[in-house]
Amino acid sequence: MQVSRFELLLVSTMAAIVFSVDGIHQFREAPKFYNSPACSAAAVHVAMTLDDAYLRGSMAAILSVLQHATCPENIVFHFVASSTADAAELRRTIGRSFPYLRFRMYPFDVSAAAGLISTSIRAALDCPLNYARNYLAELLPAGVRKIVYLDSDVVLVDDIAKLAATPLSGGAVLAAPEYCNANFTSYFTPTFWSNPSLSATFSGRRACYFNTGVMVIDLERWRAGDCTKKIVEWMELQKRMRIYELGSLPPFLLVFAGRIAPVDHRWNQHGLGGDNFRGLCRNLHPGPVSLLHWSGKGKPWTRLDANRPCPLDALWAPYDLLKPPYILES
């Protein structure tokens, strides 16, 4: 059967309509997941940011959390969205795919961070919503004492309650996997290291790199230690004299590196998106895996859509809830 140019145009137009209505992607409804009989009443609180650009990744992350949880009905999601975003449509999108999900949404005034952001090595890192994690203790209710923070480009293959149960011993404010073999000095400029008053920040601390895309945070201790203010002060200094290069990560390192509770590396198999410049394919780190993290330039959904997937992108694909495009049947 011959297809006219008009019919081809109709197909592409309908595909665009299915993929995006009012700028929001269309997703399938996820199955409902039920608690096992052994579940306690304890809630697990998960915080994530939401925006249209990464919504497809967020939906996959939510599904993976629920699918692998022993007590999925006990999980409460806290979504932070830009105050300029269409929060009502984001809420409807989440509600349509996860009609039984326990969640709340919080508007984030991006102007609070926008004026403090310095240009980094990749434009996506400069999005003000990336800095919402700095303000979680202020955005979330005081009754939420402990959260698991997750980036939008992760997939869990284990029970998130195990991660949430990480002990924050020694008064630690947050917990995350540390990578002490990484070149820690590379995250800061020569200006920082040549200034004795600045480089002394890490004196007496076994400071190691950690990835802020997966963290367990004690919000009570964060508030008591005024950690948001400390992070903001470093960002203000960065505006006056460039002391780091990489987006929202270095202020976290300045405040917390060497003072965090350890988490097994299985909970952040990061870097699967490649580096920040080319986003080339990478393999898993040695050892077991509980969480896969496509940090870096390459995202699995964009590589799959472009028909240039990396081998590990096949592990993300089963959690993709995006509806397929409309196809005109002959």
C-alpha positions as CSV (number, residue, x, y, z in Angstrom):
1,M,0.0,0.0,0.0
2,Q,1.4,3.4,-1.0
3,V,1.4,6.1,1.7
4,S,0.9,9.7,0.5
5,R,3.0,12.6,1.7
6,F,-0.1,13.9,3.5
7,E,-0.5,10.6,5.4
8,L,3.2,10.6,6.4
9,L,2.8,14.1,7.7
10,L,-0.3,13.0,9.6
11,V,1.7,10.1,11.2
12,S,4.5,12.4,12.4
13,T,2.0,14.9,13.7
14,M,0.0,12.3,15.6
15,A,3.3,10.9,17.0
16,A,4.2,14.3,18.3
17,I,0.7,14.6,19.9
18,V,1.1,11.3,21.7
19,F,4.6,12.1,22.8
20,S,3.8,15.5,24.2
21,V,0.5,17.3,25.1
22,D,1.0,20.8,26.4
23,G,4.7,20.1,26.7
24,I,4.2,17.0,28.9
25,H,5.0,13.5,27.7
26,Q,2.3,10.8,27.7
27,F,3.0,7.7,29.8
28,R,1.4,4.4,30.4
29,E,-0.1,3.5,33.8
30,A,2.2,1.4,36.0
31,P,0.9,-1.6,37.9
32,K,0.0,-1.3,41.5
33,F,2.5,-2.9,43.9
34,Y,1.5,-4.2,47.3
35,N,3.2,-4.5,50.7
36,S,4.4,-7.9,51.8
37,P,2.7,-9.3,54.9
38,A,5.8,-8.6,57.0
39,C,5.8,-4.8,56.4
40,S,5.9,-2.5,59.4
41,A,4.2,0.9,59.5
42,A,7.5,2.8,59.0
43,A,7.5,5.2,56.0
44,V,10.4,5.6,53.6
45,H,10.7,9.2,52.3
46,V,12.2,9.7,48.8
47,A,12.9,13.2,47.4
48,M,13.4,13.9,43.7
49,T,13.2,16.9,41.4
50,L,10.7,17.0,38.5
51,D,10.9,18.8,35.2
52,D,9.8,18.1,31.6
53,A,13.3,17.6,30.3
54,Y,14.0,14.7,32.7
55,L,10.5,13.5,33.4
56,R,10.9,10.3,31.4
57,G,13.8,9.4,33.5
58,S,12.0,10.3,36.7
59,M,9.0,8.0,35.8
60,A,11.4,5.1,35.2
61,A,13.1,5.7,38.5
62,I,9.8,5.8,40.4
63,L,8.7,2.5,38.8
64,S,12.0,0.8,39.7
65,V,11.7,2.0,43.3
66,L,8.2,0.6,43.7
67,Q,8.8,-2.6,41.7
68,H,11.7,-3.7,43.9
69,A,10.4,-2.5,47.3
70,T,9.3,-5.0,49.9
71,C,6.9,-2.3,51.2
72,P,6.0,-0.1,48.2
73,E,2.9,1.3,49.9
74,N,5.0,2.7,52.7
75,I,7.1,4.8,50.3
76,V,6.3,8.6,50.2
77,F,7.7,10.6,47.4
78,H,8.5,14.3,47.7
79,F,8.8,16.0,44.3
80,V,10.4,19.4,43.9
81,A,9.5,21.3,40.7
82,S,10.4,24.8,39.5
83,S,7.9,27.4,40.6
84,T,7.7,28.4,36.9
85,A,6.8,24.8,35.8
86,D,3.3,23.6,35.1
87,A,3.0,21.9,38.5
88,A,-0.6,20.9,37.9
89,E,0.2,19.1,34.7
90,L,3.2,17.4,36.3
91,R,1.0,16.3,39.2
92,R,-1.6,14.9,36.8
93,T,1.1,13.0,34.8
94,I,2.4,11.4,38.0
95,G,-1.1,10.6,39.1
96,R,-2.2,9.0,35.8
97,S,0.8,6.6,35.7
98,F,0.9,6.0,39.5
99,P,-2.7,6.4,40.7
100,Y,-2.0,4.9,44.1
101,L,1.3,6.7,44.7
102,R,1.7,8.6,48.0
103,F,3.4,11.9,47.0
104,R,3.5,15.6,47.6
105,M,4.9,18.4,45.3
106,Y,6.8,21.5,46.4
107,P,7.4,24.6,44.3
108,F,11.1,25.7,44.2
109,D,11.8,29.4,43.5
110,V,14.6,29.0,41.1
111,S,15.6,32.6,41.6
112,A,17.0,31.5,45.0
113,A,19.8,29.6,43.2
114,A,19.9,31.2,39.8
115,G,21.9,34.2,40.9
116,L,24.5,32.0,42.6
117,I,25.1,29.6,39.7
118,S,28.5,29.9,37.9
119,T,28.9,28.5,34.4
120,S,30.2,24.9,34.4
121,I,31.6,22.5,31.9
122,R,28.1,21.3,30.7
123,A,25.1,23.5,30.3
124,A,22.7,20.9,31.8
125,L,24.6,21.2,35.1
126,D,23.7,24.8,35.3
127,C,19.9,24.3,35.5
128,P,18.7,26.0,38.8
129,L,16.6,22.9,39.6
130,N,19.9,21.0,40.1
131,Y,20.4,23.1,43.2
132,A,17.0,22.3,44.8
133,R,18.8,19.6,46.8
134,N,20.5,22.4,48.7
135,Y,17.1,23.6,50.0
136,L,15.3,20.3,50.8
137,A,15.4,20.9,54.6
138,E,13.5,24.2,54.0
139,L,11.1,22.9,51.4
140,L,10.0,19.7,53.1
141,P,7.9,19.6,56.3
142,A,9.6,19.5,59.6
143,G,8.0,16.2,60.3
144,V,10.1,14.6,57.5
145,R,13.3,13.8,59.4
146,K,15.2,11.5,57.0
147,I,15.0,11.2,53.2
148,V,16.7,9.3,50.4
149,Y,17.5,11.8,47.6
150,L,17.6,10.4,44.1
151,D,18.5,11.9,40.7
152,S,16.2,11.4,37.8
153,D,18.6,9.2,35.8
154,V,18.7,6.2,38.2
155,V,17.1,2.8,38.3
156,L,17.0,0.7,41.4
157,V,17.2,-3.1,41.3
158,D,17.0,-3.6,45.1
159,D,14.8,-2.6,48.0
160,I,15.2,1.2,48.7
161,A,14.3,0.5,52.4
162,K,17.8,-1.0,52.7
163,L,19.4,2.2,51.6
164,A,17.1,4.3,53.8
165,A,18.1,2.2,56.8
166,T,21.8,3.4,56.4
167,P,23.0,4.4,59.9
168,L,24.1,8.0,60.1
169,S,26.6,7.3,62.8
170,G,28.9,9.9,64.4
171,G,26.4,12.7,63.9
172,A,26.8,12.6,60.1
173,V,24.3,14.7,58.2
174,L,24.3,12.5,55.1
175,A,25.4,9.2,53.8
176,A,26.6,8.3,50.3
177,P,29.1,5.9,48.6
178,E,32.6,7.4,48.7
179,Y,35.2,7.1,45.9
180,C,38.6,7.8,47.6
181,N,40.5,6.7,44.5
182,A,39.2,9.6,42.5
183,N,41.4,12.7,42.0
184,F,39.8,14.9,44.6
185,T,42.0,17.9,43.8
186,S,40.6,18.1,40.3
187,Y,37.2,19.3,41.5
188,F,38.8,22.6,42.6
189,T,40.8,25.2,40.8
190,P,44.4,26.2,41.4
191,T,43.1,29.4,42.9
192,F,41.5,27.3,45.6
193,W,44.5,25.1,46.4
194,S,47.0,28.0,46.3
195,N,45.0,30.0,48.9
196,P,46.0,28.6,52.4
197,S,42.8,29.8,54.0
198,L,40.7,28.0,51.4
199,S,42.7,24.8,51.1
200,A,42.7,24.5,54.9
201,T,39.0,23.7,54.6
202,F,39.9,20.1,54.2
203,S,42.6,20.0,56.9
204,G,42.1,17.1,59.2
205,R,39.4,15.6,57.0
206,R,39.8,12.4,54.9
207,A,38.0,14.1,52.1
208,C,36.9,11.8,49.2
209,Y,34.7,12.4,46.2
210,F,31.0,11.3,46.5
211,N,28.2,11.6,44.0
212,T,25.3,13.8,45.1
213,G,22.8,11.9,42.9
214,V,22.2,9.3,45.6
215,M,22.2,10.4,49.2
216,V,20.6,9.6,52.6
217,I,20.0,12.8,54.4
218,D,19.1,13.5,58.1
219,L,17.1,16.7,57.6
220,E,17.0,17.4,61.4
221,R,20.8,17.5,61.6
222,W,20.9,19.5,58.3
223,R,18.7,22.1,59.8
224,A,20.5,22.2,63.2
225,G,23.8,22.6,61.4
226,D,22.5,25.3,59.1
227,C,23.9,23.4,56.1
228,T,22.0,25.3,53.5
229,K,23.7,28.6,54.6
230,K,27.1,27.0,54.5
231,I,26.6,25.7,50.9
232,V,25.2,29.1,49.8
233,E,28.3,30.9,51.3
234,W,30.6,28.8,49.2
235,M,28.5,29.5,46.1
236,E,28.7,33.2,46.9
237,L,32.5,33.0,47.1
238,Q,32.5,31.1,43.8
239,K,30.9,34.1,42.2
240,R,33.7,36.4,43.4
241,M,36.6,34.1,42.7
242,R,36.3,30.9,40.7
243,I,37.3,28.1,43.1
244,Y,35.6,25.1,41.3
245,E,34.3,24.0,37.9
246,L,31.6,21.4,38.2
247,G,28.1,22.7,39.0
248,S,26.4,21.9,42.2
249,L,28.8,19.1,43.4
250,P,31.8,21.1,44.8
251,P,29.8,23.0,47.5
252,F,28.6,19.7,48.8
253,L,32.2,18.4,48.9
254,L,33.3,21.6,50.7
255,V,30.7,21.2,53.4
256,F,30.5,17.4,53.8
257,A,33.5,15.5,52.3
258,G,35.2,13.5,55.0
259,R,32.2,13.9,57.3
260,I,29.7,11.5,55.7
261,A,28.5,8.1,56.7
262,P,29.6,5.3,54.3
263,V,27.3,3.5,51.9
264,D,28.3,0.4,49.9
265,H,29.2,1.2,46.3
266,R,26.4,-1.1,45.1
267,W,24.0,1.8,45.8
268,N,25.5,4.1,43.2
269,Q,26.9,2.4,40.1
270,H,27.4,5.9,38.6
271,G,28.9,7.3,35.5
272,L,26.9,5.1,33.1
273,G,26.1,8.2,31.0
274,G,29.8,8.6,30.3
275,D,31.8,11.8,30.8
276,N,30.4,15.3,30.7
277,F,31.7,16.0,27.2
278,R,31.0,13.0,24.9
279,G,28.8,10.6,27.0
280,L,30.5,7.5,25.8
281,C,29.4,4.0,26.8
282,R,30.8,2.7,30.1
283,N,30.8,-0.7,31.9
284,L,29.6,-1.4,35.5
285,H,32.1,-1.1,38.3
286,P,33.2,-4.4,39.8
287,G,30.9,-5.8,42.5
288,P,27.2,-6.2,43.1
289,V,24.6,-3.7,41.9
290,S,21.6,-2.3,43.7
291,L,21.3,1.0,41.8
292,L,22.3,2.0,38.3
293,H,23.0,5.7,37.7
294,W,23.4,7.3,34.2
295,S,25.3,10.3,35.5
296,G,27.2,12.1,32.7
297,K,26.1,13.5,29.4
298,G,24.6,10.3,27.9
299,K,21.1,9.4,29.0
300,P,19.6,6.0,28.2
301,W,16.3,7.4,26.8
302,T,18.1,9.7,24.3
303,R,20.4,7.0,23.2
304,L,17.6,4.5,22.7
305,D,15.5,7.0,20.8
306,A,18.5,7.7,18.5
307,N,19.0,4.0,18.0
308,R,22.5,4.3,19.4
309,P,22.1,2.6,22.8
310,C,24.9,1.5,25.0
311,P,24.8,-2.1,26.2
312,L,23.7,-1.1,29.7
313,D,20.9,1.0,28.4
314,A,19.0,-2.3,28.0
315,L,18.8,-2.4,31.8
316,W,16.9,0.9,31.8
317,A,14.5,0.2,29.0
318,P,12.1,-2.2,30.9
319,Y,11.2,0.7,33.3
320,D,10.4,3.2,30.5
321,L,6.7,4.2,30.7
322,L,6.6,6.4,27.7
323,K,3.8,5.5,25.4
324,P,4.9,4.4,21.9
325,P,4.3,6.8,19.0
326,Y,1.1,6.6,17.1
327,I,1.5,4.3,14.0
328,L,-0.9,4.5,11.0
329,E,-1.9,0.9,10.2
330,S,-2.2,-0.1,6.5
